[in-house]
Every structure is written in structure tokens, then in C-alpha cells.
Amino acid sequence: MSYTIIWERTASEGLKRLRTRDGGAVKPLIKAINALATDPEPPSSSKLGGTSLRRLRVGDYRATYEIDGGTVSIKILMVGSTAL
């Protein structure tokens, strides 16, 4: 089964800021997010508490997302960096 990736506005804006600041270093994160379409729960992700949210970690970058099995979609909610 293949999921549709849906980018929320805040996630798109966060990715744009990261690309401006870090350039091509963000490519592994984008590749990992696109891979969620075929594997929505990879080993590099973890469930956030008792919610339906998950966090994907790729190096210094993070993406928070939600899997919606009803519409077979993954909603990317937030993208950011842990590096200052």
C-alpha cells in the first residue's frame, strides 16, 4: 500500500527555512519523508506519547507527522533542526 504525503503549511515553511540555511544537507530528510509513502513507520521514527503523532529523525533534522489510515495519507506537520 502506498500513502499520499500531505505537507501542512508550517512544515513547508520549516523546510524552506532549512533549505535556505543548510542547502543540500536537508536532502536526506526529504528522501526519508518521501520514503514514508511506502513505509510509514520506519526504524528511524518513534511514536510521540499516547498520541497518533510520530517523529522522524534524520541526523540533526526532525519531522513530526501523523498517519491517517482512513485516507491512506501521511500528514507532515512540522520540520525542523536540532542544531543551533
Secondary structure, 3 states (H helix, E strand, C coil): CCCEEEECHHHHHHHHHHHHHHHHHHHHHHHHHHHCCCCCCCCCEEECCCCCEEEEEECCEEEEEEEECCCCEEEEEEEEECCC
